[in-house]
Amino acid sequence: MLSVVIPVYKNEGSIERLLSELVRVSERIAEPVELIFVVDGSPDRSHAILRDRLPQLSVRSQLIALSRNFGSFSAIRAGLERGQGDYFAVLAADLQEPPELVLRFLEVLLADDADIVFGSRSTRADPWFTRLTSNVFWSVYRRFVVREMPRGGVDVFACTGAVRDCIVQFREVNTNLIALLFWVGYRRAFVLYDRAPRAEGKSAWTFKKKLQYGIESIFSFTDLPIQLLSYVGLFGMFAAVILALLILTAKLMGMIQVPGYAPIVLTISFFGALTSLGLGIIGQYLWLTLQNARNRPSYIVETAEHIAGEPASRQ
């Protein structure tokens, strides 16, 4: 059986079209299909619409509601843990990733060509600023953190049950699930697709959430920020020694008549800012350590329903 996990947050405008597409794709799969919708504390009517519509579908499904918004990766984790399939696929609810990707994912997995299949964006119909910031972030991430990451990043994937079992046993918080999939290894395959423009509603993926996602993705998988801080500190110390020698030489040669106020203030400001930056970086790592030491669950399920659909016609 194939379990398809769909995190839902502020997607009431696209749910009807999403359900139609998922049913159409499910009818093209010979194996049984299970749809798992995880409502991640969505403030709109997404949960109510799904609760009314899922019993009418010809596909078995689960409807899980989290007690609040825990984030997309936590919602995906909740769906993966409760899925009963032999294979698992993850799709977005906004339909910017075509549901037909499930067919291509499953084809690779059934052929035993890979254990994890990633959807890699070849093009994306997003605003220019979004494309620019995404390209910059993923270029840096590929260069310094996860070198195997595709150029456009990854939003959707599929995997075998063995990989699912491996992933759900990790109890890290504020982590990057995609980077974790690269970290665990296994055989990988990539499927290219064109990312479509958003047709319904407004994306809840705000700049603040993107920034938080970027910070957590970097700090959870590399010590690069601390390394950079060490390099900056060494460079600053070296520059300070050179500058001190130059100033001392100039003073002995009588080239400095009046002590300068501006250089002192600038030096204090620079190293004060460097110290604050260092404390912030160290504090971020300490915060991640504290979050994992608390061992709190990454999500809380408020309600969970199993909905048995009638067997769909198979092609």
C-alpha positions in Angstrom: 0.0 0.0 0.0 1.0 3.6 -0.7 0.5 6.2 2.0 0.4 9.8 0.8 0.9 12.4 3.5 -0.4 15.9 2.9 0.2 18.7 5.5 -2.6 21.2 5.5 -2.4 24.8 6.6 -4.6 27.6 5.3 -5.5 25.6 2.2 -9.3 25.7 2.2 -9.4 27.3 -1.2 -7.5 24.5 -2.9 -9.0 21.5 -1.0 -11.7 20.6 -3.5 -9.3 20.6 -6.5 -6.7 18.8 -4.4 -9.2 16.0 -3.5 -10.2 15.6 -7.2 -6.6 15.4 -8.3 -5.7 12.9 -5.6 -8.6 10.6 -6.4 -7.8 10.8 -10.1 -4.2 9.9 -9.4 -5.1 7.1 -7.0 -7.3 5.4 -9.6 -4.2 5.1 -11.8 -2.3 3.1 -9.2 -2.8 -0.6 -9.0 -1.8 -0.9 -5.4 -4.1 0.3 -2.5 -3.7 4.0 -1.6 -4.2 5.7 1.7 -4.5 9.5 2.0 -3.3 11.0 5.2 -4.3 14.7 5.8 -2.6 16.4 8.7 -4.2 19.7 9.6 -1.4 21.7 11.2 -3.5 24.0 13.5 -5.0 25.7 10.4 -7.1 28.8 11.4 -9.5 28.4 8.4 -12.1 25.8 7.5 -9.7 23.3 6.1 -10.4 20.7 8.8 -14.2 21.1 8.5 -14.1 20.8 4.7 -12.0 17.7 4.9 -14.1 16.1 7.5 -17.2 16.5 5.3 -15.6 15.5 2.0 -13.3 12.6 2.9 -16.2 10.1 3.6 -17.5 10.7 0.1 -14.2 9.7 -1.6 -13.4 6.3 -3.1 -10.1 6.2 -1.3 -9.4 5.3 2.3 -8.0 8.2 4.3 -7.0 9.5 7.7 -7.7 12.9 9.0 -5.3 14.1 11.8 -5.7 17.5 13.5 -2.8 18.9 15.6 -3.5 21.0 18.7 -1.8 24.0 17.2 0.5 25.0 14.3 3.7 23.0 14.9 5.2 23.5 11.4 5.2 21.6 8.1 7.9 19.1 9.1 6.2 18.2 12.4 2.9 17.7 10.5 4.7 15.5 7.9 6.2 13.5 10.7 2.8 12.9 12.3 1.5 11.6 9.0 4.5 9.3 8.5 4.2 7.8 11.9 0.5 7.0 11.4 0.8 5.8 7.9 0.2 2.0 7.4 1.7 1.7 3.9 4.7 -0.1 2.6 5.7 3.1 0.6 5.2 6.7 1.6 4.9 9.9 -0.4 4.7 13.5 0.7 2.8 16.2 -1.2 1.9 19.8 -0.6 -1.7 20.9 -0.4 -1.4 24.0 -2.6 -1.0 21.9 -5.8 2.1 23.8 -6.8 3.7 20.4 -7.0 1.8 18.2 -9.5 0.1 15.2 -7.9 1.3 13.1 -10.8 4.6 13.1 -9.1 3.3 10.3 -6.9 3.1 8.0 -9.9 6.7 8.7 -10.9 7.8 8.3 -7.3 6.1 4.9 -6.9 7.4 3.7 -10.3 11.0 4.2 -9.1 10.3 2.6 -5.7 8.5 -0.4 -7.1 11.4 -1.0 -9.6 13.7 -1.1 -6.6 15.9 1.6 -8.2 16.1 3.7 -5.0 14.9 3.9 -1.4 14.3 7.6 -1.4 12.9 9.7 -4.4 13.2 13.4 -4.3 11.2 15.9 -6.4 13.6 18.4 -7.8 12.3 21.7 -9.2 13.5 22.4 -12.8 11.5 25.6 -13.1 9.3 27.6 -10.7 6.6 30.1 -11.4 7.2 32.3 -8.3 7.8 36.0 -8.0 11.3 37.2 -8.9 12.2 38.1 -5.3 11.2 34.6 -4.1 13.2 32.9 -6.9 16.2 35.1 -6.1 16.3 34.5 -2.4 15.6 30.8 -2.9 18.5 30.5 -5.4 20.9 32.3 -3.0 19.9 30.2 0.0 20.1 26.9 -1.8 23.4 27.8 -3.4 24.9 28.5 0.0 23.3 25.4 1.5 24.6 23.2 -1.3 28.1 24.7 -1.0 28.5 24.5 2.8 26.0 22.2 4.4 24.5 19.4 2.2 26.4 19.1 -1.1 24.0 16.5 -2.5 21.0 18.9 -2.3 19.5 19.8 -5.8 20.0 23.3 -7.0 16.4 24.3 -6.5 16.0 22.5 -3.2 13.4 19.8 -2.3 9.8 20.1 -1.1 8.3 16.7 -1.8 9.6 13.2 -1.7 8.8 9.5 -1.4 10.4 6.6 0.4 10.2 3.0 1.4 8.8 1.8 4.7 12.4 1.1 5.9 13.4 4.7 5.4 10.2 5.9 7.1 11.0 3.7 10.1 14.5 5.1 10.3 13.3 8.7 10.1 10.5 8.6 12.7 12.8 7.2 15.4 14.8 10.5 15.4 13.5 12.9 18.1 15.2 16.1 17.0 13.2 19.3 17.2 13.5 22.4 14.9 15.2 20.3 12.3 15.1 20.0 8.5 13.4 16.8 7.5 14.8 17.0 3.9 18.4 17.4 5.1 17.8 14.5 7.5 16.8 12.3 4.6 20.1 13.1 2.9 21.9 12.5 6.2 20.6 9.0 6.7 22.0 7.9 3.3 20.2 5.0 1.4 19.9 4.9 -2.4 18.5 8.1 -3.8 16.8 9.1 -7.1 15.6 12.5 -8.3 12.5 13.3 -10.4 12.4 16.7 -12.2 9.2 18.7 -12.4 7.9 22.2 -13.1 6.6 24.1 -10.0 3.2 25.6 -10.9 2.0 29.0 -9.7 -0.3 29.1 -6.7 -3.9 29.2 -8.0 -5.9 29.5 -4.8 -5.3 31.5 -1.6 -2.2 33.2 -0.3 0.9 31.4 0.7 1.5 31.1 4.5 5.2 30.7 3.8 6.1 34.2 4.9 9.6 35.8 4.9 9.8 35.3 8.7 9.1 31.6 8.3 11.6 31.3 5.5 14.3 33.0 7.6 13.5 30.7 10.5 13.6 27.7 8.2 17.0 28.8 6.9 18.5 29.3 10.3 17.3 26.0 11.7 18.4 24.1 8.5 21.9 25.5 8.9 22.3 25.3 12.7 20.9 21.7 12.8 23.4 20.2 10.3 26.6 22.1 10.5 29.0 24.0 12.8 29.8 26.5 9.9 28.6 29.6 11.8 31.0 28.9 14.7 33.8 28.2 12.2 33.1 31.5 10.4 33.1 33.3 13.8 36.5 31.8 14.6 37.9 32.9 11.3 36.5 36.4 11.7 38.0 36.5 15.2 41.4 35.4 13.9 41.3 37.9 11.1 40.2 40.7 13.5 43.0 39.8 15.9 45.6 39.7 13.0 44.3 43.1 11.7 44.4 44.6 15.2 48.0 43.6 15.6 49.0 45.0 12.2 47.1 48.2 12.9 48.7 48.5 16.4 52.2 48.2 14.9 51.4 50.8 12.2 50.1 53.2 14.8 53.0 52.6 17.1 55.5 53.2 14.3 53.7 56.4 13.3 53.6 57.6 16.9 57.4 57.1 17.3 58.1 58.9 14.0 56.0 61.9 15.2 53.4 61.5 12.5 50.5 61.4 14.9 50.0 64.8 16.5 46.6 64.5 18.1 45.1 61.1 19.3 42.2 60.1 17.1 38.7 59.7 18.6 37.0 58.2 15.6 39.4 55.2 15.2 38.8 54.3 18.9 35.0 54.4 18.6 35.0 52.5 15.3 37.3 49.8 16.8 35.1 49.5 19.9 31.9 49.3 17.7 33.4 46.7 15.4 34.5 44.3 18.2 31.4 45.0 20.2 29.3 43.9 17.3 31.5 40.9 16.7 31.1 39.9 20.3 27.3 40.2 20.1 27.3 38.1 16.9 29.4 35.4 18.6 27.0 35.3 21.6 24.0 35.0 19.3 25.5 32.1 17.3 26.5 30.3 20.5 23.1 31.0 22.0 21.4 29.5 18.9 23.3 26.2 19.4 22.6 26.3 23.2 18.9 26.8 22.4 18.8 23.8 20.1 20.5 21.8 22.8 18.0 22.9 25.4 15.1 22.1 23.1 16.3 18.6 22.5 17.2 18.0 26.1 13.6 18.8 27.1 12.5 15.9 25.0 9.1 17.5 24.3 7.1 15.9 21.5 7.4 17.7 18.1 3.6 17.7 17.8 0.4 17.0 19.7 -2.5 15.3 18.1 -5.9 16.7 19.0 -8.1 14.4 16.9 -7.4 11.5 14.6 -10.0 9.7 12.4 -9.7 6.7 10.0 -12.1 7.0 7.1 -12.7 3.9 5.0 -13.5 4.7 1.4 -14.9 2.3 -1.2 -12.4 0.6 -3.4 -11.7 2.8 -6.5 -11.7 1.5 -10.0 -8.2 0.6 -11.1 -6.7 1.2 -14.5 
